[in-house]
Amino acid sequence: MSEVASISAGLISFDDLPKPIILLIYSFLDDKSLCSVARLNKSHRELASDPFLWKRVFKSVYWNSKSWQFLTHDEAQKLSSLPGTPMELDNNSTPLAAEKSIQPTALNWRGIYIDTKDNDRLKWKLNQVFGEDPSSVNEENVITSVEFDPSGEFLSIGYQCGQIVIFRNAQASGVATGNGINASTYKFYTQFESHHPEFDFLTSLEIEEKINKIRWVRTKFPNNTRFLLSTNDKTIKLWKLREKSSKLRPSTTPVQTQQRKVYANAHAYNINSISLCSDAQLFISADDLRINLWNIDNSSEAFTIVDMKPGNMNELNEVITCAEFHPILSHQFVFSSSKGCMYMADMRQKALCDKSLMSFAEKDRSKSFFSEVTSSISDVKFTRDGRYILARDYMHLKIWDTHLNAAPVVTYDVHEHLQPKLYELYENDNIFDKFECAFSGNDMHMLTGSYSNNFMIYDISTSQTKHFQAINPRDRRKKRSSTLPTTQDINFTEKVTHVAWHPTNSLVAIAAGNYIYLYHLAP
């Protein structure tokens, strides 16, 4: 292991090691670690362009009780998990059925790895801007949700007015753009009214039509049929999207939108998140005090699996802010709270998961009135293998290891420059803004937003941070900046709260007010 430490410190070259040592090191590397090593060594950098090359070439040593055998990584992974992709075993030490169905996804590694010493020519550039004419902008046009489907072919956008607009990748749809087909270009696909304003007669409150979350169903269906879930504060709906060929105009494919299910009357408080299970049969919905489990085929009943409502509401000191299913294990999920804590729950233990499997919270921190407010977690995201969790609170981005709950693995400051203005932010309620976060397709980069339409991309391997400002090219009054604005220049009315990263390519979607900005890597 001393050789590995020397390589990480840059003291010795990877090529100077004996071949058996090289093979041994590769046998313990997962895809993320391998590409980090490959970037440091020119002779192995070509591996970064083919994520499955190392699985075919480099071998793992396996003892079969009689002799040592050399297996490829594809063969070894059938026997046990590689580091960074833990597999849950049952009592018979066999992989669970949910994990057997998970298939690896080919990634565009050249595009995802950015800002390295040997790839400085790649820069983030504005690719597309979607939005209304500035003269017709109003509060109803404000974007409240943005989500790529699991394949990255579709981009869905939810609005304050209850509308959902969907764009489709030009390459997937076969639409020529300019000199051919650009894989980073999206074209309008369809739009429909998902929710309407309602009135709750029990509480005498109006229920807004605002789209809080959109989640695509991952299962593939025939005849170009797709499903997605959308929710406002009280009601979740399942929508079916189907392309219907036209006999009169064969070149066009009109999209039929049909409401299939309505999941209602299960939440007394506003729904803040929904998340689909890896088996695509179940999903959870969370409000301030409860998390419900649904079967996607049964909208008539839901099971409460987390209930944080105290017997006396005067004793309430913590509310649920977000919930997310494990990407592989169908029985685990994580939810966050306003106290800056996260809880990993296992549905196999009890029907009511109040006794969490593991809690994640920093200890021995100096607390103040403002720190208790800013520590509220607004969004959580799993890595693809489910090993790490990304949590965003008002001031920080934190990465937690699911095997280590004492402290986060790494913490990134996002709004540290706002410390002197916390009182002002509290007075105008900006301190309660909720910012989303996202992992890149290879889990080596993170994305989140800030004020003045700024957003940041963090490179985990190099600890670099890139700042960008989403500015409409038609707006000549503003100039782009590569750094965060000073405290005096911050515009708190312009903020990037909703972000999404393409699941396989180096493409990010930024929602800023009434506009969607698509940025991609280009030479």
ZIJONOR-V813938 format. One record per pair of residues at least 12 apart in sequence whose C-alpha atoms are under 6 Angstrom apart, sorted by sequence separation. I is the first residue (numbers start at 1). J is the second residue. D is the distance in whole Angstrom. If there is no record, write none. Layout:
I | J | D
I | J | D
//
This chain:
59 | 71 | 5
60 | 72 | 6
145 | 157 | 6
155 | 167 | 5
171 | 183 | 5
197 | 209 | 5
216 | 228 | 4
227 | 239 | 6
243 | 255 | 5
273 | 285 | 6
282 | 294 | 6
292 | 304 | 4
323 | 335 | 4
333 | 345 | 6
344 | 356 | 6
345 | 357 | 5
379 | 391 | 6
388 | 400 | 6
398 | 410 | 6
446 | 458 | 5
507 | 519 | 6
35 | 48 | 5
59 | 72 | 4
145 | 158 | 5
154 | 167 | 6
196 | 209 | 5
215 | 228 | 6
227 | 240 | 5
242 | 255 | 6
273 | 286 | 5
282 | 295 | 5
291 | 304 | 6
292 | 305 | 6
322 | 335 | 6
332 | 345 | 6
343 | 356 | 6
344 | 357 | 5
379 | 392 | 5
388 | 401 | 5
398 | 411 | 5
445 | 458 | 5
455 | 468 | 5
498 | 511 | 5
507 | 520 | 4
144 | 158 | 6
154 | 168 | 5
195 | 209 | 5
215 | 229 | 5
226 | 240 | 6
242 | 256 | 5
272 | 286 | 6
281 | 295 | 6
282 | 296 | 6
291 | 305 | 6
322 | 336 | 5
332 | 346 | 5
344 | 358 | 5
378 | 392 | 6
388 | 402 | 6
397 | 411 | 6
445 | 459 | 5
454 | 468 | 6
468 | 482 | 6
506 | 520 | 6
143 | 158 | 6
144 | 159 | 5
153 | 168 | 6
170 | 185 | 6
214 | 229 | 6
226 | 241 | 5
241 | 256 | 6
271 | 286 | 6
272 | 287 | 5
281 | 296 | 6
291 | 306 | 5
321 | 336 | 6
331 | 346 | 6
343 | 358 | 6
377 | 392 | 6
378 | 393 | 6
387 | 402 | 6
397 | 412 | 5
445 | 460 | 6
454 | 469 | 4
467 | 482 | 5
496 | 511 | 6
56 | 72 | 6
143 | 159 | 4
153 | 169 | 5
169 | 185 | 6
170 | 186 | 5
214 | 230 | 5
225 | 241 | 6
241 | 257 | 5
271 | 287 | 4
290 | 306 | 5
320 | 336 | 6
321 | 337 | 5
331 | 347 | 5
343 | 359 | 4
377 | 393 | 4
396 | 412 | 6
444 | 460 | 5
453 | 469 | 6
467 | 483 | 5
496 | 512 | 5
55 | 72 | 6
142 | 159 | 6
169 | 186 | 4
170 | 187 | 6
213 | 230 | 6
225 | 242 | 4
240 | 257 | 6
270 | 287 | 5
290 | 307 | 5
320 | 337 | 4
342 | 359 | 6
376 | 393 | 6
396 | 413 | 5
453 | 470 | 5
55 | 73 | 5
142 | 160 | 5
168 | 186 | 5
213 | 231 | 6
224 | 242 | 6
240 | 258 | 5
269 | 287 | 6
319 | 337 | 5
342 | 360 | 5
375 | 393 | 6
396 | 414 | 5
55 | 74 | 6
167 | 186 | 6
168 | 187 | 5
212 | 231 | 6
239 | 258 | 6
289 | 308 | 5
319 | 338 | 6
341 | 360 | 6
395 | 414 | 5
140 | 160 | 5
167 | 187 | 5
211 | 231 | 6
212 | 232 | 5
239 | 259 | 5
289 | 309 | 6
318 | 338 | 6
341 | 361 | 5
374 | 394 | 5
395 | 415 | 5
140 | 161 | 5
167 | 188 | 4
168 | 189 | 6
211 | 232 | 5
239 | 260 | 6
167 | 189 | 5
210 | 232 | 6
238 | 260 | 6
166 | 189 | 5
238 | 261 | 5
166 | 190 | 5
237 | 261 | 6
237 | 262 | 5
165 | 191 | 4
236 | 262 | 6
164 | 191 | 6
236 | 263 | 5
164 | 192 | 6
235 | 263 | 6
163 | 192 | 6
235 | 264 | 5
163 | 193 | 5
289 | 319 | 6
162 | 193 | 6
163 | 194 | 6
288 | 319 | 5
289 | 320 | 6
27 | 59 | 6
162 | 194 | 6
288 | 320 | 5
27 | 60 | 5
162 | 195 | 5
340 | 375 | 5
234 | 270 | 6
263 | 299 | 5
340 | 376 | 5
233 | 270 | 4
234 | 271 | 6
339 | 376 | 5
340 | 377 | 5
233 | 271 | 5
338 | 376 | 4
452 | 490 | 6
452 | 491 | 5
451 | 492 | 6
453 | 494 | 5
452 | 494 | 5
453 | 495 | 5
451 | 494 | 6
452 | 495 | 5
453 | 496 | 5
451 | 495 | 4
360 | 405 | 5
362 | 407 | 5
450 | 495 | 6
306 | 352 | 6
450 | 496 | 5
162 | 209 | 5
305 | 352 | 5
306 | 353 | 5
449 | 496 | 5
161 | 209 | 6
162 | 210 | 5
277 | 325 | 6
305 | 353 | 5
306 | 354 | 6
449 | 497 | 6
161 | 210 | 6
162 | 211 | 6
273 | 322 | 6
275 | 324 | 5
278 | 327 | 6
160 | 210 | 4
275 | 325 | 6
278 | 328 | 6
159 | 211 | 6
278 | 330 | 6
158 | 211 | 5
277 | 330 | 6
378 | 434 | 5
322 | 379 | 6
379 | 436 | 5
327 | 386 | 6
49 | 109 | 6
383 | 443 | 6
48 | 109 | 6
49 | 110 | 6
436 | 497 | 6
440 | 501 | 6
435 | 497 | 4
436 | 498 | 5
438 | 500 | 6
441 | 503 | 5
441 | 504 | 5
149 | 216 | 6
145 | 213 | 6
85 | 385 | 5
152 | 502 | 6
152 | 503 | 6
147 | 500 | 6
142 | 513 | 5
143 | 514 | 6
142 | 514 | 5
141 | 514 | 6
131 | 514 | 6
131 | 515 | 4
130 | 515 | 5
130 | 516 | 5
129 | 516 | 6
129 | 517 | 5
128 | 517 | 6
128 | 518 | 5
127 | 518 | 5
127 | 519 | 5
126 | 519 | 5
112 | 506 | 5
125 | 519 | 5
111 | 506 | 5
125 | 520 | 6
124 | 520 | 5
107 | 504 | 5
108 | 505 | 5
124 | 521 | 5
123 | 521 | 5
122 | 521 | 6
123 | 522 | 6
122 | 522 | 5
122 | 523 | 5
121 | 523 | 5
//
